[in-house]
Each structure stands twice: as structure tokens, then as C-alpha cells.
């Protein structure tokens, strides 16, 4: 393997597109019976299609058909059945194509990448990354792509992950701690590191995502399975109803039954709409999660997200910005505010910590007097472990210091006036951190630092509550600080002074109460809890252990992403329920088209009772049946966008959701079917009246080898 | 405009039942929660003695499979006992009527009929049943079948609130149903019936000498007590073949209303028993609401259909304007309102007692009655009617639960593949048990449908359909068309099998679903949980029930009742 080292290939990002050709090819490939067998409802339709095809082509083989046979009518039914099946395939193919496109866009980045493997004897070998195994060690260098997912075990690097996450600023990855993980396909900007490979080729998160999307490892989720059982039971029951109806109608003698019409009736009654779109709905859930830059390892996790009861959130980085910021100054009694502000500004201008910068910013906003300092006239006294304070020595020798109250008192020898002490205590009560300023050991006043809650987090937590999800904040802070942040962010509960194992205990406690728990995490410490949680969202920046333990990985490292995943999960279930309801109420309308049509075909003058059923005023029985069957087929492509995007979902109370969806998809299904079938019927009547079109049917009748009928 | 005056007593009666239902339902709940009730001091020692006799301990709680076996064991025993009794009734005590032993197929049909709470009779009581069968064997089944239905639904409901995998003790449920509900109350009701003029005697026959000359043999017996338990236990069998149309079983308008009340009491109270057992009273309302909506619509349509003139008779002489349009065989003593209420209550509660000739009803009237047997659950028979409604609700909640974006759950129990499978099986069994035998009967030539002209043959078809619907729903009412003879071996055997399937497949499903629920823990209710005790949910379940039932039965409705309509409706 030891080969000369060529220049590393810089990955080029290719914009993937959903290939129409591929969808077409796939949609026809899905006519494979083994593939159809996966969806019982569609398989029934598949069998019926061949049955009607046989009726159409060899009518004489079926003695019962001769009575009512009409070549164009049979042919049209065969065609509509074919297109119904094909539409179902197309919906699945589009969903798969979308998912594949997303996954491939992510994978594209690292095709053809080569790796520098460190062999056990310490020498390096340059070869294709595809030959690496889990546990192999590789070296990564600046300007080269990371060949494979792994953990940094030695060294530190700056990595550009923009091609994966869209985040432009490079991130640090170093050995030890919680930021060891590097993702295959990202680019090393700076530094060299040794990495242990944690994924075998073909088994990276992206590979798994593609497999899940393409259905190779897409096991049905529990709810999907239960729904398939319900739909299959409904189909079997309706089959019993229709088959018995054939015999009954036949032997009662007052209704002449036509087999193609019976097949049409059965197809219309079967829940084909939901049956056809079920796979697409499931896949699109995963794809939409992937679009949110969250890679799921199974469809199950997305569905579970829709069910969550409890969300465990880290305080730092999730709920708060992560740094404390200055929010208020409190001057000591007898000290003019300007003096305090000036001291604050001077002591913090050159303090480059986030806290220091925020103090300077706040002081400047408060119009602190500015003074021009020439380099060399002053001395910065940085924060040290012994001093516990930081400060500056001005040209006139004045020493300005800032530090925590106990440090200033002990190390700085500053006398704190009781008013200031009181203000500091009160601020602590509210979860703020007070810092004392001093000039020449004289206390000037306080600045209050606060852990600032991320903008918008309050709204998101309220949204979660509307969806019925409780949030628990986990923090290492003391109770007071934790309580203040909890109050401000609106979380339902918090755990203060959390230890590494606290999260696991919390997950276990909630689970033992029967709740479904989600949590986010990035550290190796989080791994057990991530694995225990029903939904474990690991941060991409986290350790390999965390990513392996969780069932989702967020490429953007944004823990609030869980809220989006919850919405997608709920949308997934709602889409299934809504389309099932739609399918069922559609059926009622289709009955009222086909049943009267069957009686019409036998008696030109309808029975008074049956005339009552002829709500849509049909006069041509064949066209009525075709209109219903056509509607049944066409509704599938019309609903594909809904299946792929999901029904609109806004957090609301459950009963409100039920009311709305019942109205839209239940009543809507009933009305749309009546209106749609009537419109199609009118259209067909009009088309048949067009002479040229009518000839097609006659010609077809002559061309087919159906002689004698 | 219809005169509303005759409907006042109907309104008062329904209001009375609804006022009593929460209280009575709570009492039912207590029975099945093994809570103390009145009469404990006397009853507990008696019950304990019975448990000892049965070799069961009242503390023992059965798992679903064990419970099912106990149900099948007891019911199987009753079935075999009745079969043998009917077969050899002429050799057994109290054979004073001289009725011969039944043919084996008739004995099977009758035994299955009484065991399954159907009480569909293919014989004439007066000539084909011995007194012993009438006053001993049959009443035994009246109690046993009613108690079985109540016990099963009690076990099913308990499954929703338990997590130890057990459903309770069948023998305890069975015994307590009898000692604390069926026996004492039917005794009281029998006394009231006696006061209202229903005979109760051990004398068998009275010979009357009417003014028209000749003699008339009037059979008497414990009519009041028989009628009482038959109606209270939603069995529906009549002491007389004419059932509640006989003036001896139903002598006056007051007795008619009282008997209606007796039929309604348990079925309309069961939702409240459910609320009591699951410790959430509010959960009773959606079910009561569903039952009431369907029941009241049905009653309204029935009355409207019976009130118009029969278009087939228009212009014929002798058809008075005073009678309603379908005068033949109708209950004329109590008027349209009270007579219709009795009949609709009887069929919708799966009692199956008649006070009119269903075959002479208008097609829409027949359709209304059949719809009640299609749903079997509005309110349906003792216990099992409510159980069926729960199975419907489970499927409805599954679809509705998805629509609110959560894994469907009910009362903190998740509805998974298993529950959906069993609930769907039970709902599948009913149309299958109705339609398949109807096909075999019609296509197999066991009844001739196609010989007549259209309304007549549709009528014959309707009556075959009605027969199997009534048997599968364990209802017992019959639409006896003139040219349809259902006493042949085919209809006896097929009917017997249909009744057993229609009874025990749903019971199997109810216990299976309950068993699965009882093994689950509880999900704590959260703000995201679908609130089932709400008006929206009530309307949803009602629509779900109506739509699913319509989907399954509309084709045969079109072939039967709808094809019978000859004029305007």
C-alpha cells in the first residue's frame, strides 16, 4: 500500500437533482410482485389488475362475462387499474428519490477519498478510504478531506464542516474531552491529528440513511404496522362484502352483475389512497428529518419523536447562549455612576473574554466617559488563578480591579459597603452573577452578569407545551441560578447541580413513569442516557460514543432541532390518520356512484328505492363506474405532495387537531369525492359525445382479439 | 304535521331511563368492582357456598385465556344441557303439553339460540316445547346468557384499568350478576307485571268457552317471571310464540311501556358502569351520546316510515284513512308511538322481542331495525353490546389518534397492532357471519328468492338477510316472510352456527383485547393526550360507527330493503 503521495483531492460539492428518468424506471421496476407484496392493499389491487386484464383479453374463458361484456369498457377499467398501481409506485419512487438525493448529496462529498493509514509498525500507507476498517488509525493533515467518520485520538485540528452542515466557521476537534468526532467528507483546515476510524465503509451514518430511505432496512414502525393490519382487515371484510354481493345479486335475479364493474366496486372500496401513499409518507418523514440536517438511523425514531412526553435539555448551549453577559451596573453609595462606568470600561476594554467584552459594550452604551490611553502607559493585569481578579494599572498608577465579591474582599482587600453586599445577594437570588469593581481597594460598584436565554427559546418551549411535551432543563449550576433560568425560559422542570449520571437517572425516572423521553447530548458521559432515551439526538460535534448511542445525529449541533423532529414525527402520524379518514369517507361517495350504476345497467327504469341512492343523477352506468374508478386513481397523484410534505401542522390541543382534521379530511373526503366523481362523469359524457373519441372505443373493440362479442 | 301528543309518554320514558341510568350504572359498577352492595349480609354466605361448590376462590383473578376458557366451559355446559333436554323433552318431568322430543337440528338451533342470548325460535312454543323446557331449561339459559354477557364486558372494562395481566374471576362475575342483579330485579319486575295483569301460575291450561261457541285452550304458566327475565336480560324469548304481541304477555299500554323500560335499563346504564369501573365518570358520556344519537335517529325514521301510507295499497278499497300505511300485523293496541318504541328498543338492545309483525313493516322500517343489528352496539345486548361499541371505539381511536399526531391511546393504554387486529376481527366476523350463510342459503337453493316479481323477491331476500343478521347479532327477532320457511335442517344448522360465531368470536376478541391492555402499564395523561370525554370525540365515534357500518352493509341494503320500495318513501 505504500505508494507515492499524490496531492489530496479537494472535494467538490455537486448539486444533486431528482432524476425524472430514475423515478420512471423505479416506478416500473416496482411492478415486481415481491415489491408489491409488501403492501397488502396494493397487492390486492395488483392481482385484480391481472384478473381484469384476463377478462378483457380472453372474455370467452369466463362464461359469466359474456352477458355484459363491452370491450371498450373493460379496456378502460384495465387501463385505470394499471395507472392506479403506477401512481402508487410513482409516489414511492419520488419519495425514495428525494431521500436518496439528500443522502447522496451528503455522501457525494467524499467519494474517491483516499486515506493515510497508520500501520501497526508506525509507517503510513496511502490507499483508498473504502479499504479502511473500524479501529484502523489514520492521520489527517491540513488541506485534506477527512476520509472516514472517526474519533481524534491524538492532536487537534480545525475542521471545515460547511459541506455537511452549512455552518461556515471552522470547528475545533481534539483528542480527549467531548469534541473528538470528525465526519468523513469534511475538510481539515489546520493542524494534524491521528484519528481512529469508527465506521466501516458502507456503514457510515450516511450509508445507513440511504438504506433506510431506499427501504432495504426500512422496517415498518409500530403505528404503520397497526395501520397496515387495519387496512388489510378492512380490505378482507370488503372483499367478503363484494364477493357475497356478486352471488346474492346473481341469485336474486333482479340485478345482473358485471364482473368488471364488481372489480371496480371493490377497488373503489379498498383503502387504495392510503395504501398507495403509505410508503411515501414513511420515507418522506425520514427525508424531511435529513433536510433539517438530522440523520436518523431508523424511521422508528422519527415516529417516536411525535409521541414524546418529555424533553431533557442541557441548559448551556441549548437554553442559554452559553456565556454570561452584563446586564446592569449598581454604583456603590457615594460613588458617581460615571466613575463606575469609566472604571468598568477601562478594566474590561482589553479583557477578551465574552464576559469582559459584554461589560465594555454595556458601559459604552451607558455613555461611559472614554479616555485615550497610549500603548505603554498602562499595564493589563490578567486574571490568574492566584489573583482571582483581573484589572489594569493606569498611567497615574491607579489600579482598577474587577472580580467576584469574595475574591475582591479576600485577595483585593476591598471593603464592601453593606448596600452593595445586599444588592449582590439579591442579584444572586435571581440567578445573576455580581462582579465588584474597585479603584485603589475602594469599592466602586457592581456589574451584574446574567446567563442570557437564547432569543426565541421561550416561544419554542411554549410550542412544545402546546404539543403536550414537558421540558426538563439539566444544569450544573446551583439551584438559584437554575431556577432563574428555568423561570425565564419557561421550562416545566429543572435539575440543578447535575452530575454526569444525573441525565441517565432522569431518563430512567421519566421512563419508569411510562413517559417517552427525548434528550440531546454530545459527551461520552451522555452516551448511556442517549441510548436509554426513546429519542437520543447526538450532536455531530460530539464523541463517537455519543453518536453511536443516540438514534439521531444532528449535523448542525443545534439541540433545539429536536423540536423540529417532534413536529415531523407528529406530521407523519397525522398524515397517515388524515389520509386513512379521507380514504374511508371517500368510499361512501363511491358507493353512491357505483351501486346505483349497477342497478341502472340492469333496469333502465330504476327502482324507486335505488333511485334514491342515485344522488349524483347518473344516467349512463358505464360512465358512472369509470368516473368513480378514475377518481379513485387520480386522487393518488393529487395527494402525493401532501404525502411528501405532510399535512400542515401547527401545535394545537389534541381535540382541536381532531376537530380540524376530521373536518378537512373526513367531511372533505366525502364532499371532494362526490364533486370529483360528478365532474369526471360530466367530462366523460362530454368526451363520449365527441365523435372522434367515440371511434377510439369502437376501433379498440375491433383490434382486440375478442371476436364474437 | 305529525301530532306530537302520542309521543309524550315516549319522551317521559326515555327521560326516566336516562335519569336512572347514571345511578343504576354506578350500581352495576359496584357489582363488578366487588364492592359492598345492599344485601351483602345474606348474599355473601350464599355466594361463598356457590364458589366452594364451583371450586373457585373469589380472590383468584384470571388471565384473559383462563377467563375465556371459563366462559366457554360454562356456556358449553349450558349448550349441551339444553341440546339434550330438548332432544329428550318428552321423557323428562313436566312434559304435560305432550310435545315430542325435538329433531336434532332443531334442538341444536334452539340450544345455541338460548345459550347465546339470541332466543331466536324455530318452533312454536305452544305445541313443540314441553312445560319443563319452558319453565326450567329455557329460563336457566335466560339467566346464564345474560350473566355471561355482563361478565365478559366487565372483564373487558377491567382490562383497561389493570396492569397485572388479569381480568377478574368469571365465576364471581357470573354469580354476582345473578344474585345482585338479574334474580332480585327480575323478581321485582315480575311482581309489577303481575300487578299489570300478566299471569303467573303453575296451572298449565285454562279452557275458555267464548261467546262465539266452541272451546279455546289458553296456556298459562309463569308468564310474568319468564317475560321479566327474558326482557331484563335482553334475551327476548317469549312465553308465547306471539311474544309481546300476545295480550297475556303484554296486556296494556302501561305494561308495554313498563316492558320497554325493563329492556332499556341495563343497556342504557352500561356506559355509566364503565365510567365507574375505569374511575372516570366522564368517559361514560361519549358512549351514551353515541348510543342515543343513533337510537333516536333510528326511532324517528322508524316512526316516520310507519306513519305514511303504503303506496302499494293506494286506491284500494277497504284501506281506511285512519290506520297507518302498513296496517297488516301491526300493533294496534298501543298506537304508533308506544308500539314503535317497544319494537325499536327491543331490536336495538338486541332483545328481539316483538310486539308487531316485522315482515309487515315498511321497507324503511325493516331497514331501520336491521341497521340496529348491523351496529349491534347502539346500545346492543347485555354487556356484549357495549363491548362491541368499545371495539368500534378502539378502531376509531386508533385512526383518530393518528390524526392528532400521537401513538393512539385510550385511558392511558396504547392501542397497538394486537388490539387493532382483534377489534378488526370481531367487526369482520359479523358481516361474514351474516353474508356468507345468506349466500349459501340463496345461491344454494335453500330458499327461493328469484321466483317472484321484484318487490316480492326482494322481500324474501330481505327476510333471509334479516334472519342471519338477527342470529349473528344474537338478537332473536325475525322477519317471517310468507314464502320463507326457516324451520328446515339447513336454517337450523346454519343458524345455530351463525349464532355461536356471532356470540363467541366477539367475546374472544373482547377478552383478547382486554388481556393485552391489562398487561400494559399506564401512560400518564398529558396535555397532548386526546380528550375522549368530549363532544367532538362523541360525534367522531358516532360518525365512525355509522360510516363503517354503512360501508359493510350498503350493498345488501340495496338488494334488500331498498329494492322493496315501490312508491314514494
Interface residues (C-beta under 8 A of the other chain):
Chain A: X222 X223 X225 X226 X227 X229 X230 X233 X234 X236 X237 X238 X240 X241 X242 X244 X245 X247 X248 X249 X250 X251 X252 X253 X254 X255 X269 X303 X306 X307 X309 X465 X466 X467 X468 X469 X470 X513 X514 X515 X569 X570 X571 X573 X574 X576 X577 X578 X580 X581 X584 X585 X587 X588 X591 X595 X599 X607 X608 X609 X610 X612 X613 X649 X653 X654 X655 X657 X658 X659 X661 X662 X665 X666
Chain B: X363 X395 X398 X399 X400 X401 X402 X403 X404 X405 X406 X407 X408 X412 X415 X416 X417 X420 X421 X424 X425 X427 X428 X431 X432 X435 X436 X438 X439 X442 X443 X449 X450 X454 X457 X458 X461 X521 X522 X523 X524 X526 X527 X528 X529 X530 X531 X534 X536 X537 X540 X543 X547 X548 X550 X551 X552 X553 X554 X555 X556 X558 X559 X561 X562 X563 X564 X565 X566 X567 X568 X569
